[in-house]
């Protein structure tokens, strides 16, 4: 076994409890030795339940007083991702951070610069790259079967799935925005990764807030965050847009927490000169031509092991720290992602295309 890695956790909300905790506890090369949350009792309860030795309320205190750590796992509200990541990198720790990378393009650049300066690994959650359908399609494309990928669509649409209504999710100062920054980072990233990470050159966006006063819920995703009665709701509940890339390719997008649609749907659709492909709610379909005829292919895919896609990405991070793998995503890709999201919000506010 390689070196035992000591992890410190900052932020113990739902995303940590539901997606990070169990994979880290299971990994034989990981020891969670410190945990931090502004809600100290929440951190203490997790520490007692899982034998975690050191508990903190202040992340700066943890970074200063716990030098034996190797890596920090950040699961806080969005606005804290950048400052905590930078502080951890400057303190000499590797960093894994929940998405989105940051709430502004400037902050994302500062994170990338801090990682380069420190010579430490900075990785932000891109769990959808690890789904079986995504991995298969990436290989299919790289082997040339799709031809030139020139356009596509992506989105995540919920009927009534506003997370933590009235809390930090719906407070722009804390979250950076609504479903565009919450959900868009997932499937815009997956689309760009499959397309070979072309550079964005222009975007057009539109945002809408139509369900701030609607209390209905039908999605498990509305359980994320902590709801606040009479709290703030100053973000969009739907965003739509269009991205142009330096190679001439384009991407349409639509993300909503609440829409009058039949059922919840997340998807990536790509059009290539040899084949097109769609992943809809995790199901992959390929549309192509074989033996002179149109053909629809449905690959037989099996998810390997018991790990969630979040867990797979955490394990990939560990493999990179142990020098068994090269990072699947880079801070520079995160800078491009936040540049896109920021420009889409700017375009929505101005009603005009934004050049990048």
C-alpha positions as CSV (number, residue, x, y, z in Angstrom):
1,X,0.0,0.0,0.0
2,X,1.2,3.5,-0.8
3,X,1.5,6.2,1.9
4,X,-1.5,6.8,4.1
5,X,-2.9,10.2,3.3
6,X,-4.3,12.4,6.0
7,X,-7.3,14.4,5.0
8,X,-8.9,17.4,6.6
9,X,-12.5,18.2,5.9
10,X,-14.0,21.7,5.7
11,X,-17.8,21.8,5.5
12,X,-20.0,19.0,6.7
13,X,-23.3,19.7,5.0
14,X,-25.4,17.4,2.8
15,X,-22.9,17.1,0.0
16,X,-20.2,15.9,2.3
17,X,-22.5,13.6,4.3
18,X,-24.1,12.1,1.2
19,X,-21.3,12.0,-1.4
20,X,-17.8,12.4,0.2
21,X,-17.8,10.9,3.7
22,X,-18.5,7.2,2.9
23,X,-16.0,6.9,0.0
24,X,-13.2,8.5,2.1
25,X,-14.0,6.3,5.1
26,X,-13.8,3.2,2.9
27,X,-10.5,4.0,1.2
28,X,-7.6,2.1,2.8
29,X,-5.1,4.8,2.0
30,X,-7.1,7.7,3.6
31,X,-7.4,8.7,7.2
32,X,-9.7,11.6,8.1
33,X,-7.8,13.2,10.9
34,X,-9.4,16.7,11.1
35,X,-12.9,18.1,10.5
36,X,-14.2,21.7,10.5
37,X,-17.6,23.3,10.3
38,X,-18.9,26.7,11.4
39,X,-21.6,24.6,13.1
40,X,-19.3,23.0,15.6
41,X,-21.8,20.5,17.0
42,X,-22.4,19.1,13.5
43,X,-18.7,18.5,13.0
44,X,-18.4,17.1,16.5
45,X,-21.2,14.6,15.9
46,X,-19.5,13.3,12.7
47,X,-16.1,13.1,14.5
48,X,-17.6,11.1,17.4
49,X,-19.4,8.7,15.0
50,X,-16.3,8.0,12.9
51,X,-13.4,8.4,15.3
52,X,-12.0,11.6,13.9
53,X,-9.5,13.1,16.3
54,X,-9.5,16.8,15.7
55,X,-12.5,19.1,15.4
56,X,-12.5,22.8,14.5
57,X,-14.9,25.6,14.0
58,X,-12.5,27.9,12.2
59,X,-10.8,26.6,9.0
60,X,-7.9,29.0,9.4
61,X,-7.2,27.5,12.8
62,X,-7.3,24.0,11.3
63,X,-4.9,24.9,8.5
64,X,-2.5,26.6,11.0
65,X,-2.5,24.0,13.8
66,X,-2.7,20.8,11.9
67,X,0.4,20.6,9.7
68,X,0.3,16.8,9.5
69,X,-2.4,16.9,6.9
70,X,-1.8,16.0,3.3
71,X,-5.0,17.2,1.6
72,X,-8.1,19.3,2.3
73,X,-11.6,18.4,1.1
74,X,-13.8,21.5,0.8
75,X,-17.6,21.1,0.9
76,X,-18.7,24.6,1.9
77,X,-21.1,27.1,0.3
78,X,-19.9,28.3,-3.1
79,X,-18.5,31.7,-2.0
80,X,-16.0,30.0,0.3
81,X,-14.5,27.7,-2.3
82,X,-11.9,30.1,-3.6
83,X,-10.7,31.7,-0.3
84,X,-10.4,28.4,1.5
85,X,-8.8,26.7,-1.5
86,X,-6.2,29.4,-1.7
87,X,-5.5,29.4,2.0
88,X,-5.1,25.6,2.0
89,X,-2.8,25.7,-1.0
90,X,-0.7,28.5,0.5
91,X,-0.5,26.4,3.7
92,X,1.1,23.6,1.7
93,X,-1.9,21.2,1.3
94,X,-3.3,19.6,-1.8
95,X,-7.0,20.5,-2.3
96,X,-10.1,18.8,-3.5
97,X,-13.1,21.1,-3.8
98,X,-16.7,20.7,-4.5
99,X,-18.1,22.4,-7.6
100,X,-18.3,25.2,-8.7
101,X,-14.7,26.2,-8.7
102,X,-15.5,29.8,-7.6
103,X,-18.2,32.4,-7.9
104,X,-16.2,34.7,-10.2
105,X,-13.7,34.4,-13.0
106,X,-11.1,36.4,-11.0
107,X,-11.4,34.0,-8.1
108,X,-11.0,31.0,-10.3
109,X,-7.8,32.5,-11.8
110,X,-6.5,33.2,-8.3
111,X,-7.1,29.5,-7.3
112,X,-5.2,28.3,-10.4
113,X,-2.3,30.7,-9.7
114,X,-2.1,29.6,-6.1
115,X,-1.9,25.9,-7.0
116,X,0.8,26.6,-9.5
117,X,2.8,28.7,-7.0
118,X,2.5,26.1,-4.3
119,X,3.2,23.2,-6.6
120,X,0.2,21.4,-5.1
121,X,-2.7,19.5,-6.8
122,X,-6.0,21.4,-7.0
123,X,-8.9,19.4,-8.3
124,X,-12.6,20.5,-8.4
125,X,-15.5,18.0,-8.5
126,X,-16.4,16.8,-12.0
127,X,-18.2,13.6,-11.1
128,X,-20.1,13.2,-14.3
129,X,-16.9,12.5,-16.2
130,X,-16.7,9.2,-14.3
131,X,-20.1,7.8,-15.3
132,X,-19.9,4.6,-17.4
133,X,-21.7,6.3,-20.3
134,X,-19.3,9.3,-20.2
135,X,-16.2,7.1,-20.1
136,X,-17.4,4.9,-23.0
137,X,-18.4,7.9,-25.1
138,X,-15.1,9.7,-24.5
139,X,-13.3,6.6,-25.8
140,X,-15.7,6.3,-28.7
141,X,-15.0,9.9,-29.7
142,X,-11.2,9.6,-29.2
143,X,-11.1,6.5,-31.5
144,X,-12.6,8.7,-34.2
145,X,-16.0,7.0,-34.5
146,X,-18.0,10.3,-34.2
147,X,-15.9,12.3,-36.6
148,X,-15.9,16.1,-36.1
149,X,-18.0,17.2,-33.2
150,X,-19.4,20.5,-34.4
151,X,-22.4,21.3,-32.2
152,X,-24.5,20.0,-29.2
153,X,-26.9,20.7,-26.4
154,X,-26.9,20.1,-22.7
155,X,-29.1,20.7,-19.7
156,X,-30.6,19.7,-16.4
157,X,-34.2,20.5,-16.0
158,X,-36.3,19.9,-12.9
159,X,-40.0,20.4,-12.4
160,X,-39.8,21.5,-8.8
161,X,-36.3,21.0,-7.3
162,X,-35.1,24.2,-5.8
163,X,-32.4,23.4,-3.2
164,X,-32.3,25.0,0.2
165,X,-34.9,27.6,-0.7
166,X,-34.2,30.8,1.2
167,X,-30.8,29.7,2.3
168,X,-27.3,30.1,0.7
169,X,-28.3,28.2,-2.5
170,X,-30.8,31.0,-3.4
171,X,-28.7,33.9,-2.1
172,X,-26.5,35.3,-4.9
173,X,-23.9,36.7,-2.6
174,X,-23.2,33.2,-1.2
175,X,-23.9,31.0,-4.2
176,X,-22.9,33.1,-7.2
177,X,-26.2,32.3,-8.9
178,X,-28.9,29.7,-9.4
179,X,-29.1,26.6,-11.5
180,X,-26.6,27.9,-14.1
181,X,-23.8,27.8,-11.6
182,X,-25.2,24.9,-9.6
183,X,-26.2,22.5,-12.4
184,X,-24.6,24.1,-15.4
185,X,-21.1,23.3,-14.2
186,X,-21.9,19.6,-14.4
187,X,-23.1,19.2,-18.0
188,X,-21.3,22.1,-19.6
189,X,-18.1,20.6,-18.3
190,X,-19.1,17.1,-19.5
191,X,-19.9,18.5,-23.0
192,X,-16.6,20.4,-23.2
193,X,-14.6,17.4,-22.0
194,X,-16.2,15.1,-24.6
195,X,-15.7,17.8,-27.3
196,X,-11.9,18.0,-26.5
197,X,-12.1,21.1,-24.3
198,X,-12.4,23.8,-27.1
199,X,-11.8,27.4,-25.9
200,X,-14.9,29.5,-25.5
201,X,-14.9,32.8,-27.5
202,X,-18.5,34.1,-27.1
203,X,-21.7,33.5,-25.2
204,X,-25.3,34.6,-25.2
205,X,-27.5,34.0,-22.1
206,X,-30.9,34.6,-20.6
207,X,-32.1,34.0,-17.1
208,X,-35.6,33.9,-15.5
209,X,-37.0,33.9,-11.9
210,X,-40.6,32.6,-12.0
211,X,-40.9,30.2,-9.0
212,X,-39.5,32.1,-6.1
213,X,-42.9,32.1,-4.4
214,X,-43.7,28.4,-5.2
215,X,-43.4,26.0,-2.3
216,X,-44.0,22.7,-4.2
217,X,-41.2,20.1,-4.4
218,X,-41.0,16.9,-6.3
219,X,-37.2,16.3,-6.5
220,X,-34.8,14.7,-4.0
221,X,-32.4,17.5,-5.0
222,X,-34.5,20.0,-3.1
223,X,-33.3,18.4,0.1
224,X,-29.8,19.8,-0.4
225,X,-29.0,22.9,1.6
226,X,-31.1,24.2,4.5
227,X,-34.4,25.9,3.7
228,X,-35.0,29.2,5.4
229,X,-38.5,30.5,5.8
230,X,-38.8,34.1,4.4
231,X,-35.2,33.8,3.3
232,X,-33.5,35.4,0.3
233,X,-34.2,34.3,-3.3
234,X,-32.3,36.7,-5.6
235,X,-31.0,34.2,-8.2
236,X,-32.5,32.7,-11.4
237,X,-34.5,29.5,-11.4
238,X,-33.9,29.0,-15.2
239,X,-31.0,29.9,-17.5
240,X,-30.7,29.3,-21.2
241,X,-27.7,30.1,-23.4
242,X,-25.4,29.5,-26.3
243,X,-21.6,29.2,-26.5
244,X,-19.3,29.6,-29.4
245,X,-15.8,28.0,-29.5
246,X,-12.5,28.8,-31.2
247,X,-12.8,25.8,-33.5
248,X,-16.2,26.9,-34.8
249,X,-18.2,24.4,-32.6
250,X,-21.2,25.6,-30.6
251,X,-23.2,24.4,-27.6
252,X,-26.8,25.2,-26.5
253,X,-27.7,25.0,-22.9
254,X,-30.7,25.1,-20.5
255,X,-30.7,24.6,-16.7
256,X,-33.6,25.0,-14.3
257,X,-34.5,24.3,-10.8
258,X,-38.2,24.7,-11.5
259,X,-40.0,24.4,-14.9
260,X,-43.4,23.2,-16.0
261,X,-42.1,20.1,-17.7
262,X,-43.2,16.4,-17.6
263,X,-40.3,15.0,-15.7
264,X,-36.8,15.8,-14.5
265,X,-34.1,15.4,-17.2
266,X,-30.4,15.8,-17.5
267,X,-28.7,15.4,-20.8
268,X,-25.8,15.9,-23.1
269,X,-26.3,15.6,-26.9
270,X,-23.5,15.9,-29.4
271,X,-23.6,16.0,-33.2
272,X,-20.7,14.6,-35.1
273,X,-20.1,14.1,-38.9
274,X,-19.9,10.3,-38.4
275,X,-22.2,9.9,-35.4
276,X,-24.2,11.7,-32.9
277,X,-24.7,10.7,-29.2
278,X,-26.9,11.5,-26.3
279,X,-26.7,10.7,-22.6
280,X,-30.2,11.3,-21.1
281,X,-30.6,10.6,-17.4
282,X,-27.5,8.4,-17.7
283,X,-28.6,6.4,-20.7
284,X,-26.3,6.5,-23.7
285,X,-27.6,6.3,-27.3
286,X,-25.5,6.6,-30.4
287,X,-27.0,7.5,-33.9
288,X,-24.7,6.6,-36.8
289,X,-24.5,4.8,-40.1
290,X,-23.2,1.2,-40.7
291,X,-23.2,-1.0,-43.8
292,X,-24.8,1.8,-45.8
293,X,-27.8,2.1,-43.4
294,X,-28.8,4.4,-40.5
295,X,-28.2,2.7,-37.2
296,X,-28.9,3.3,-33.6
297,X,-26.5,1.8,-31.1
298,X,-27.1,1.2,-27.4
299,X,-23.9,0.1,-25.7
300,X,-24.2,-2.4,-22.9
301,X,-22.6,-0.6,-20.0
302,X,-22.0,-1.7,-16.5
303,X,-21.1,0.6,-13.6
304,X,-18.1,-0.9,-11.9
305,X,-18.0,-1.4,-8.2
306,X,-20.2,0.2,-5.6
307,X,-18.7,3.7,-5.8
308,X,-20.8,6.7,-6.8
309,X,-19.4,9.0,-9.5
310,X,-18.5,11.4,-6.6
311,X,-16.5,8.6,-5.0
312,X,-14.8,7.7,-8.2
313,X,-13.6,11.3,-8.6
314,X,-12.4,11.4,-5.0
315,X,-10.5,8.1,-5.6
316,X,-9.0,9.5,-8.8
317,X,-7.7,12.5,-6.7
318,X,-6.1,10.0,-4.3
319,X,-4.6,8.1,-7.3
320,X,-3.1,11.3,-8.5
321,X,-1.6,12.1,-5.1
322,X,-0.1,8.6,-5.1
323,X,1.3,9.1,-8.6
324,X,-0.8,6.4,-10.1
325,X,-2.8,8.7,-12.4
326,X,-2.7,12.1,-14.2
327,X,-5.4,14.6,-13.4
328,X,-8.5,14.2,-15.5
329,X,-9.3,17.9,-15.0
330,X,-7.1,20.9,-14.4
331,X,-7.4,24.3,-12.7
332,X,-7.2,25.9,-16.2
333,X,-10.3,24.1,-17.3
334,X,-12.0,25.4,-14.2
335,X,-11.0,29.0,-15.1
336,X,-12.6,28.5,-18.5
337,X,-15.8,27.1,-16.9
338,X,-16.2,30.1,-14.6
339,X,-15.4,32.5,-17.4
340,X,-18.3,30.9,-19.4
341,X,-20.7,31.1,-16.5
342,X,-19.8,34.6,-15.6
343,X,-20.2,35.8,-19.2
344,X,-23.6,34.1,-19.5
345,X,-24.8,36.0,-16.4
346,X,-23.3,39.2,-17.9
347,X,-25.1,38.6,-21.2
348,X,-28.4,37.9,-19.5
349,X,-28.1,41.2,-17.6
350,X,-27.1,43.2,-20.7
351,X,-29.2,41.5,-23.3
352,X,-26.2,41.2,-25.6
353,X,-23.6,38.7,-26.7
354,X,-20.4,38.7,-24.6
355,X,-17.0,38.1,-26.3
356,X,-14.4,36.2,-24.3
